[in-house]
Amino acid sequence: MKKYSVLLILGIASLFLTYCSSSKRAARRAPKTTYVTDLSTVIATNCTPCHIPSKGGNKKPYNNYANAKADIDEMIRRIELNPTDKGFMPFKKTEKLSADVVAVFKKWKADGLLENR
């Protein structure tokens, strides 16, 4: 009887551990943030017209991957400033970007600054 109990407990434990590891694998497979798919839309929405030349901006353009990649640390620093701080972006706004929007910039950096999927 003890053998059956031990086998039953081991079987249940192995099922439990199997489901644990598959959730970790699923988390690893989450799509990575890319410039083309994710960040370019956020930039077009929040950084226009200053950083989008076709919209009349005369600042460094971020509607291209190379410039955004080169300046990501400065972009994150400036969008995290308070509106009253010197260098706050987006310029002339009185509110910070939402935490979700800022998270897109940070996730893009954390995911390796990928251009496309």
Secondary structure, DSSP 8 states (H G I E B T S, - for coil): -HHHHHHHHHHHHHHHHHHHHHHHHHHHTS---BIIIIIHHHHHHHSTTTT-GGGT--S---SSHHHHHHTHHHHHHHHTS-TTSTT-SSTT-SS---HHHHHHHHHHHHTT-BS--
